[in-house]
Amino acid sequence: MPENKLHIVFVALIISRISYALSAWGGFLNSQQIHRINAFLRKARRFVICSSTCICDVSEYLRLVDSRLFNSIQSPSHCLSHLLPPEKSTLAYVPEDIAMPK
């Protein structure tokens, strides 16, 4: 089977299983489990099942999934957006003894 087809199958079967609900269960992984998953991903890259652009670190997948979830929650139309604290203003504090330019 050609390498690009192997990569497609690998992503469809393996990476999708690892990343499914990763933001929910990823925080419960201990270091041994993270090491085992990373070793499996490195072996897949070594045997050219996974392409060189594939991320071989479950911690990086977790960071990516968490940032995607947080970015989607920030949308006002998201059902969880009301759980976020209100945005703080970005006005800078200016001490009174410093004169502002006119």
Buried (B, 14 or more C-beta within 10 A) or exposed (E): EEEEEBBEEBBEEBBEEBBEEBBEEBEEBEEEEBEEBBEBBEEBBEEEBBBEEBBBEBEEBBEBBBEEBEEEBEEEEBEEEEEEEEEEEEEEEEEEEEEEEE
